[in-house]
Amino acid sequence: MLVYLPAGYDGKRPAPFALLLHGWNHRPEDWRDRTHVADWAERVGAVLVVPDMGTTVYESAFYPETTRRWKNGAPGTRWIEEVVLPEARRRFSLANDPGRVAVVGYSTGARGAVVLAARRTDFGFVGALSGTYDLAALDPASGEARIHAVVFGPRERFAARWRGEGGDPRALAAGLQGVEVWLAHGAADTVVPSAQTVALGEALEGLRLPATVAIVPGAKHDWAFWNAQLEPLLAALELRWKATTTDR
């Protein structure tokens, strides 16, 4: 787990913090080496917590049909809930007010960010770039469908499991009430179809939940897109934190 502490952090006053989730089979160091998020965190005085999530698809359980378990040997969502967040809070002075706590991810990490924000009450902001939220809509021959099948089992046999494991955009949207949602996807993404973000955006709209949703023409599933979108995403998060003054 990587942790960034801004220069002004003294361990006495709870600091706003963001949990950052990387893409499938990427590294936490990619956030450090391929983005300027640390510069932003320094400016706003935020702590960044970046766990190594390997190849998890943010499952909440393993099943008899699971043929691949990610390297930590625990379900990814529960690993964050039961290990990463408690350890980060034990070691560092972090804000408890959801208005000053965020989760941000790209690619599979975007899926993880939305799943976690929908499951929990401690994230007041979720930022998700190029994520997968509607598992029933995936082409069964696609890489996205295959990486989920080795955890959840065949979709045709376990459709309810796929939906229940954060695969239903309507259920995800229902869990995001009270959370500021910022979504973006490249319209030319051939890894994760932009229809995935459209589906979540429509589900949020159907529940009359406000969200920022950007489908960017010509953009792909790559760092050029993610870095371009991180700028307005982090600007929105900064505005939220500036409007929140309570520490507890």
C-alpha positions as CSV (number, residue, x, y, z in Angstrom):
1,M,0.0,0.0,0.0
2,L,1.3,3.4,-1.0
3,V,0.5,6.4,1.1
4,Y,1.1,10.1,0.3
5,L,1.3,12.5,3.2
6,P,1.2,16.2,2.2
7,A,3.9,18.5,3.7
8,G,1.3,20.1,6.1
9,Y,0.2,16.8,7.6
10,D,1.1,16.7,11.3
11,G,-1.0,13.7,12.5
12,K,-3.0,15.9,14.9
13,R,-5.8,17.4,12.7
14,P,-7.8,14.9,10.6
15,A,-6.9,15.3,7.0
16,P,-9.2,14.8,4.0
17,F,-8.2,11.7,2.1
18,A,-8.8,9.8,-1.1
19,L,-8.6,6.1,-1.7
20,L,-7.2,5.6,-5.2
21,L,-7.8,2.4,-7.1
22,H,-5.7,1.3,-10.1
23,G,-6.7,-0.7,-13.2
24,W,-6.8,-4.5,-13.6
25,N,-3.3,-5.9,-13.3
26,H,-1.8,-2.4,-12.9
27,R,0.2,-1.3,-9.9
28,P,-0.4,1.3,-7.2
29,E,2.9,3.0,-8.5
30,D,1.0,3.9,-11.7
31,W,-0.9,6.5,-9.8
32,R,2.4,8.0,-8.6
33,D,4.4,7.6,-11.8
34,R,1.8,8.3,-14.5
35,T,-0.3,11.1,-13.0
36,H,0.1,14.4,-11.1
37,V,-2.3,13.4,-8.4
38,A,0.4,13.9,-5.7
39,D,0.8,17.6,-6.8
40,W,-2.9,18.1,-6.4
41,A,-2.9,16.4,-3.0
42,E,-0.1,18.6,-1.8
43,R,-2.0,21.7,-2.8
44,V,-5.2,20.7,-1.0
45,G,-3.5,19.0,1.9
46,A,-4.9,15.6,1.2
47,V,-3.7,12.1,2.2
48,L,-3.7,9.6,-0.6
49,V,-4.1,5.9,0.2
50,V,-3.3,3.6,-2.8
51,P,-3.6,-0.2,-2.2
52,D,-2.2,-2.9,-4.4
53,M,-5.3,-4.5,-5.9
54,G,-3.7,-6.7,-8.5
55,T,-6.4,-8.5,-10.6
56,T,-9.4,-8.3,-8.3
57,V,-12.7,-7.4,-9.9
58,Y,-13.9,-6.2,-6.5
59,E,-15.8,-9.3,-5.6
60,S,-17.3,-9.6,-2.1
61,A,-16.8,-13.4,-2.0
62,F,-15.2,-16.4,-3.7
63,Y,-17.4,-19.2,-4.9
64,P,-17.0,-22.9,-5.7
65,E,-16.8,-21.9,-9.3
66,T,-14.0,-19.4,-8.7
67,T,-10.9,-20.5,-10.6
68,R,-8.8,-17.4,-10.0
69,R,-8.2,-15.7,-6.7
70,W,-6.2,-12.5,-6.7
71,K,-2.8,-12.6,-5.0
72,N,-3.9,-11.5,-1.6
73,G,-6.2,-14.5,-1.4
74,A,-9.2,-12.5,-0.1
75,P,-12.2,-11.0,-2.0
76,G,-11.1,-7.5,-3.2
77,T,-13.9,-5.5,-1.7
78,R,-13.6,-7.1,1.7
79,W,-9.9,-6.7,1.6
80,I,-10.4,-2.9,1.4
81,E,-13.1,-2.9,4.0
82,E,-11.5,-5.2,6.5
83,V,-7.8,-4.5,6.0
84,V,-6.9,-1.4,3.9
85,L,-9.3,1.2,5.5
86,P,-8.8,0.0,9.1
87,E,-5.0,0.0,8.7
88,A,-5.0,3.4,7.1
89,R,-7.1,4.9,9.9
90,R,-5.0,3.2,12.5
91,R,-1.8,4.6,11.2
92,F,-2.9,8.1,10.1
93,S,-5.2,10.8,11.2
94,L,-7.9,10.8,8.6
95,A,-11.3,12.6,8.3
96,N,-14.4,10.7,9.2
97,D,-16.8,13.2,7.7
98,P,-17.9,11.7,4.3
99,G,-17.8,15.2,2.9
100,R,-14.0,14.9,3.1
101,V,-13.5,11.3,2.1
102,A,-13.4,10.2,-1.5
103,V,-12.7,7.1,-3.6
104,V,-11.4,7.4,-7.2
105,G,-10.5,4.8,-9.7
106,Y,-9.9,4.1,-13.3
107,S,-10.8,1.0,-15.4
108,T,-11.4,-1.9,-13.0
109,G,-10.6,0.5,-10.2
110,A,-13.5,2.6,-11.4
111,R,-15.7,-0.3,-10.9
112,G,-14.2,-0.8,-7.5
113,A,-14.8,2.8,-6.6
114,V,-18.4,2.7,-7.4
115,V,-19.0,-0.7,-5.8
116,L,-17.4,0.6,-2.5
117,A,-19.2,3.9,-2.5
118,A,-22.5,2.1,-3.0
119,R,-21.8,-0.4,-0.2
120,R,-20.5,2.0,2.4
121,T,-21.5,5.3,4.0
122,D,-18.0,6.8,4.5
123,F,-17.4,8.1,1.0
124,G,-19.0,11.3,0.1
125,F,-17.5,11.5,-3.4
126,V,-16.8,8.9,-6.0
127,G,-14.8,9.5,-9.2
128,A,-14.8,6.7,-11.8
129,L,-13.1,6.7,-15.2
130,S,-13.8,3.9,-17.8
131,G,-15.5,1.5,-15.4
132,T,-17.7,-1.6,-15.7
133,Y,-21.1,-1.5,-14.0
134,D,-23.5,-3.5,-16.0
135,L,-22.2,-7.0,-16.1
136,A,-25.2,-8.5,-17.9
137,A,-24.6,-6.2,-20.9
138,L,-21.0,-7.4,-21.5
139,D,-20.2,-9.3,-24.7
140,P,-19.6,-12.9,-23.4
141,A,-16.5,-13.1,-25.7
142,S,-15.0,-9.9,-24.3
143,G,-12.0,-9.8,-22.0
144,E,-14.2,-7.9,-19.4
145,A,-16.7,-10.8,-19.3
146,R,-13.9,-13.4,-19.1
147,I,-12.2,-11.8,-16.1
148,H,-15.5,-11.8,-14.2
149,A,-16.4,-15.3,-15.2
150,V,-13.3,-16.8,-13.6
151,V,-14.5,-15.3,-10.3
152,F,-18.3,-15.5,-10.4
153,G,-18.7,-18.6,-12.6
154,P,-20.5,-18.7,-16.0
155,R,-22.9,-15.9,-16.4
156,E,-25.6,-18.0,-18.0
157,R,-25.7,-20.2,-14.8
158,F,-25.1,-17.5,-12.2
159,A,-26.9,-14.4,-13.5
160,A,-28.2,-13.5,-10.1
161,R,-24.7,-13.7,-8.7
162,W,-23.4,-11.4,-11.4
163,R,-26.1,-8.9,-10.7
164,G,-25.6,-9.1,-7.0
165,E,-21.8,-8.6,-7.2
166,G,-22.1,-4.9,-8.2
167,G,-23.2,-5.8,-11.7
168,D,-26.6,-4.1,-11.8
169,P,-26.4,-0.3,-12.5
170,R,-29.8,0.3,-10.9
171,A,-28.7,-1.3,-7.6
172,L,-25.5,0.6,-7.7
173,A,-27.3,3.9,-8.3
174,A,-29.6,3.2,-5.4
175,G,-26.6,2.8,-3.1
176,L,-25.1,6.1,-4.2
177,Q,-27.7,8.4,-2.7
178,G,-26.0,11.2,-0.9
179,V,-22.7,10.6,-2.7
180,E,-21.4,13.1,-5.3
181,V,-20.8,11.1,-8.4
182,W,-18.3,12.0,-11.2
183,L,-18.2,9.6,-14.2
184,A,-16.3,9.7,-17.5
185,H,-15.7,7.3,-20.3
186,G,-14.1,7.5,-23.8
187,A,-16.6,7.0,-26.6
188,A,-13.9,5.1,-28.6
189,D,-13.0,2.7,-25.7
190,T,-12.7,-0.8,-27.2
191,V,-11.8,-2.4,-23.8
192,V,-14.8,-1.3,-21.8
193,P,-17.7,0.0,-23.8
194,S,-18.8,3.5,-23.0
195,A,-22.4,2.0,-22.7
196,Q,-21.3,0.9,-19.3
197,T,-21.0,4.4,-17.9
198,V,-24.1,5.5,-19.9
199,A,-26.1,2.7,-18.1
200,L,-25.0,3.9,-14.7
201,G,-25.6,7.5,-15.6
202,E,-29.2,6.7,-16.7
203,A,-29.8,4.7,-13.6
204,L,-28.8,7.7,-11.5
205,E,-30.9,10.0,-13.6
206,G,-33.9,7.6,-13.2
207,L,-33.6,8.0,-9.4
208,R,-33.2,11.7,-9.8
209,L,-29.7,11.6,-8.3
210,P,-27.3,14.3,-9.5
211,A,-24.2,13.2,-11.3
212,T,-21.6,14.5,-13.6
213,V,-21.3,12.1,-16.6
214,A,-19.0,12.8,-19.5
215,I,-18.8,10.6,-22.6
216,V,-15.8,12.0,-24.5
217,P,-15.8,11.6,-28.3
218,G,-12.7,9.9,-29.7
219,A,-11.2,9.1,-26.3
220,K,-9.9,5.6,-25.6
221,H,-9.1,3.4,-22.7
222,D,-5.7,4.9,-22.0
223,W,-3.6,7.2,-19.9
224,A,-4.2,10.1,-22.2
225,F,-7.9,10.0,-21.5
226,W,-7.5,9.2,-17.7
227,N,-5.1,12.1,-17.2
228,A,-7.2,14.5,-19.1
229,Q,-10.3,13.6,-17.0
230,L,-8.5,13.6,-13.7
231,E,-8.1,17.3,-13.9
232,P,-11.8,18.2,-13.8
233,L,-12.5,15.3,-11.5
234,L,-10.1,16.4,-8.9
235,A,-11.2,20.0,-9.4
236,A,-14.7,18.9,-8.5
237,L,-13.4,17.0,-5.4
238,E,-11.4,20.1,-4.3
239,L,-14.6,22.3,-4.5
240,R,-16.4,19.7,-2.4
241,W,-13.7,19.7,0.2
242,K,-13.5,23.5,0.4
243,A,-17.2,23.6,1.1
244,T,-16.9,21.1,3.9
245,T,-15.4,22.5,7.1
246,T,-16.3,19.9,9.7
247,D,-13.5,17.7,11.1
248,R,-14.3,14.7,13.2
